[in-house]
Amino acid sequence: MKQARELGRFLRSRRSHVTPEAAGVSALGRRRVPGLRREEVAGLAGVSTVYYTRLEQGRATNPSDAVLDALARVLRLDATERAHLHDLAHPPQRRPTESPHPAAQRVRADVRRLLAAVGAVPAYVLDPGMDVLAANALALALVPGLTGAPAGGPNIARHIFLDASARSLYPQWDQLARQTIGYLRFSAARHAHHSPLGHLVAELSAHSPEFRILWAAQDVQEKTYGTKSFNHPLAGRFDLAYETLSLPGDEGQSLVVFTAVDGTAESALKRLGDSPVACPRR
């Protein structure tokens, strides 16, 4: 039922973003809601208004793929939003042997060796809730919040929203915050039985007003690749490209690797590599 309610909230949020003009329906008369009306979405998708209303209210379960695809078309969802819609409607089932309170995930020894081998660039391993399961020395130097993490352990989302130093470390903090929440929403539906993720959302909602506002927007984003800006206290201002690589068979773990985009970033990474955090014995 929780996933059904989340599905309804997501549909309502996406409906509010589609204008009548974009959907090709008449906008004549006074409209009490932003975006499309329920009956307009239902008509364009070829379902009854009663059934669509039940979907938005979280009272209809197991909609068909054909219905979901029709709604995705009417609501003009992108590929990530479409995948999220299907994840909410058809959440993964917990295996009979799977505990509702999973033990802490472990990173394979081979993956740890890989982290050390790419020591010339920052890299770390994340679980579905953005817990940092392992990181090489340069990643710890790049993100000071990983070594001084508060109770709960190092977590990228917790660092961004609850670590005061993150506001100065990331010049584009607002954009990064939206991307982080978008990924958490996407991951929460794809890994519906990952209970630590639910606890993290509750913690951030309780302690961060910005998180509560952005979480309510229902935006989703898959963590793939991009560029992140830094304003580091030791290395100055620079940009790094990042790639997110899934680790098949490792319970939703992903490897995030940063690389320099120009000479300024290369110099910054060299300074970080020579820092006490990256080279504690010097």
C-alpha positions in Angstrom: 0.0 0.0 0.0 2.9 2.4 0.6 4.1 2.0 -2.9 0.5 2.6 -4.2 0.4 5.8 -2.3 3.8 6.8 -3.7 2.5 6.0 -7.1 -0.4 8.3 -6.6 1.7 11.2 -5.4 4.0 10.8 -8.3 1.2 10.8 -10.8 -0.3 14.0 -9.2 3.0 15.8 -9.3 3.7 14.9 -13.0 0.1 15.8 -13.9 0.6 19.3 -12.5 3.6 19.9 -14.8 1.8 19.2 -18.1 0.0 22.2 -19.5 -3.2 21.7 -21.5 -1.5 23.3 -24.5 1.3 20.7 -24.4 -1.2 17.9 -24.1 -3.3 19.2 -27.0 -6.5 19.8 -25.0 -8.7 23.0 -24.8 -7.7 25.3 -22.0 -10.9 27.3 -22.1 -12.7 28.1 -18.8 -11.4 28.6 -15.3 -9.0 25.9 -14.1 -8.7 25.2 -10.4 -5.6 23.0 -10.6 -2.2 23.5 -12.3 -1.6 21.3 -15.3 -4.1 18.8 -16.5 -7.3 17.6 -14.9 -7.7 14.0 -13.9 -10.4 13.4 -16.5 -8.2 14.9 -19.1 -5.3 12.5 -18.3 -7.7 9.6 -18.1 -9.3 10.4 -21.5 -5.9 10.9 -23.2 -4.6 7.6 -21.7 -7.7 5.6 -22.7 -8.7 4.7 -19.1 -11.8 5.6 -17.1 -11.7 8.7 -14.9 -12.8 6.5 -11.9 -9.9 4.1 -12.4 -7.3 6.9 -12.8 -8.7 8.6 -9.7 -8.2 5.4 -7.8 -4.6 5.3 -9.0 -3.9 8.8 -7.8 -5.6 8.0 -4.4 -3.4 4.9 -3.9 -6.5 2.6 -4.0 -5.8 0.8 -7.3 -3.0 -1.8 -7.4 -1.1 -3.6 -10.2 -1.9 -1.5 -13.2 -0.8 -3.1 -16.5 2.3 -2.1 -18.4 0.0 -0.9 -21.2 -1.8 1.5 -18.8 1.5 2.7 -17.3 3.0 3.3 -20.8 -0.1 5.3 -21.8 0.1 7.4 -18.7 3.8 8.0 -19.3 3.1 9.2 -22.8 0.3 11.6 -21.7 2.4 12.9 -18.8 5.4 13.4 -21.0 7.7 11.4 -18.8 11.4 11.0 -19.7 13.1 7.6 -19.6 14.1 7.9 -15.9 10.6 9.0 -14.9 9.0 6.2 -16.9 11.2 3.6 -15.2 10.4 5.1 -11.8 6.6 4.9 -12.7 7.0 1.1 -13.4 9.1 0.6 -10.3 6.4 2.2 -8.1 3.6 0.2 -9.8 5.5 -3.1 -9.7 7.9 -3.0 -6.7 10.4 -5.8 -6.4 9.3 -8.6 -4.2 11.4 -9.6 -1.2 12.8 -13.1 -1.6 11.7 -15.6 1.1 15.2 -15.8 2.4 15.8 -12.1 2.5 15.7 -10.4 5.9 13.6 -7.2 6.3 16.6 -5.9 8.3 19.6 -6.6 6.0 23.1 -6.7 7.4 25.5 -4.1 6.5 26.7 -4.5 2.9 30.3 -5.6 2.3 32.6 -4.6 -0.5 34.4 -7.5 -2.2 38.1 -7.7 -1.8 38.5 -7.4 -5.6 36.6 -4.2 -5.6 38.7 -2.8 -2.8 41.9 -3.6 -4.8 40.3 -1.8 -7.8 39.8 1.3 -5.6 43.4 1.2 -4.6 44.6 0.6 -8.2 42.8 3.8 -9.5 44.4 5.8 -6.7 45.4 8.6 -9.1 41.7 9.6 -9.2 39.1 9.7 -6.4 36.7 6.7 -6.3 34.2 5.2 -3.9 31.5 2.5 -3.7 27.9 3.4 -2.8 25.0 1.3 -1.8 21.4 2.1 -2.9 21.0 4.6 0.0 24.2 6.4 -0.9 26.1 5.0 2.1 29.9 5.1 1.3 30.9 1.5 1.7 34.5 2.0 0.6 36.7 4.8 -0.7 40.3 5.3 -1.8 42.6 7.8 -0.1 42.1 10.5 -2.8 38.3 10.3 -2.4 38.7 10.9 1.4 40.9 13.9 0.7 38.4 15.2 -1.9 35.4 15.0 0.4 36.4 15.8 4.0 32.9 14.9 5.2 33.6 11.2 4.5 36.2 11.0 7.2 34.4 13.2 9.7 31.0 11.7 9.2 28.4 12.1 12.0 26.5 9.2 13.6 25.2 6.9 11.0 28.4 6.6 9.0 29.6 8.3 5.8 26.7 8.9 3.4 26.7 11.3 0.5 23.1 12.5 1.0 23.7 13.0 4.7 26.9 14.9 4.0 25.2 17.2 1.4 22.2 18.1 3.6 23.5 17.9 7.2 27.2 18.8 6.9 27.6 22.6 7.1 30.9 22.4 5.1 29.1 21.0 2.1 27.7 24.4 1.3 31.2 25.8 0.7 32.7 22.7 -0.8 30.1 22.5 -3.6 29.6 25.9 -5.4 26.5 24.5 -7.2 25.0 23.1 -4.0 21.4 23.8 -5.0 21.7 21.8 -8.2 23.6 19.0 -6.4 20.9 18.8 -3.7 18.2 18.4 -6.3 20.2 15.7 -8.1 20.8 13.8 -4.9 17.1 13.8 -3.9 16.2 12.8 -7.4 18.5 9.8 -7.2 17.3 8.8 -3.7 13.7 8.8 -5.0 14.6 6.7 -8.0 16.6 4.3 -5.8 13.9 4.1 -3.1 11.4 2.7 -5.6 13.9 0.4 -7.3 15.1 -1.0 -3.9 11.9 -0.9 -2.0 13.0 -3.3 0.6 16.3 -1.5 1.5 15.2 -0.4 4.9 18.2 1.8 5.7 17.2 4.0 2.8 13.8 4.6 4.4 15.5 5.5 7.7 17.8 7.9 5.9 14.8 9.7 4.3 13.1 10.0 7.7 16.3 11.4 9.2 16.9 14.0 6.5 13.3 15.0 6.5 13.5 15.6 10.3 16.6 17.7 10.2 16.7 19.5 6.8 14.0 21.9 5.6 15.5 22.0 2.2 15.3 18.2 2.0 11.7 18.2 3.0 10.8 20.8 0.3 12.7 19.0 -2.5 11.6 15.5 -1.5 7.9 16.7 -1.8 8.5 17.7 -5.4 8.6 14.0 -6.5 11.4 14.6 -9.0 13.5 11.6 -10.0 17.0 11.3 -11.5 19.2 8.3 -12.2 22.8 8.6 -11.1 24.9 8.1 -14.2 27.5 10.6 -15.2 28.2 14.3 -15.2 30.4 17.1 -13.9 30.7 18.2 -10.3 32.3 21.5 -9.2 34.4 21.8 -6.0 35.7 24.7 -4.0 38.1 22.8 -1.8 39.9 24.4 1.2 43.2 22.8 0.2 43.0 22.6 -3.6 40.8 25.6 -4.6 38.2 25.7 -7.3 38.0 23.0 -10.0 35.7 20.7 -11.9 35.7 16.9 -12.0 33.8 14.5 -14.3 32.2 11.5 -12.7 31.0 8.1 -14.0 28.7 5.8 -12.0 29.3 2.1 -12.8 27.0 -0.6 -11.5 28.6 -3.6 -9.8 26.5 -6.6 -11.0 25.7 -9.1 -8.3 26.7 -6.8 -5.5 23.2 -5.9 -4.0 22.8 -2.6 -5.8 26.3 -1.3 -5.2 27.8 1.2 -7.6 31.3 2.5 -8.2 31.7 6.2 -8.7 35.0 7.4 -10.3 36.1 11.0 -10.7 38.5 12.3 -13.4 40.0 15.6 -14.2 38.5 17.6 -17.0 41.4 20.1 -17.5 44.8 21.1 -16.2 43.4 23.0 -13.3 41.7 19.8 -12.0 44.8 17.7 -12.6 46.8 20.2 -10.5 44.1 20.1 -7.8 44.1 16.3 -7.6 47.9 16.3 -7.3 47.7 18.7 -4.4 45.1 16.5 -2.7 47.2 13.4 -3.4 50.1 15.1 -1.4 47.8 16.0 1.5 48.0 14.4 4.9 44.6 12.7 4.4 45.7 11.0 1.2 49.2 10.3 2.5 48.9 10.0 6.3 52.4 8.7 6.9 54.1 11.7 5.4 
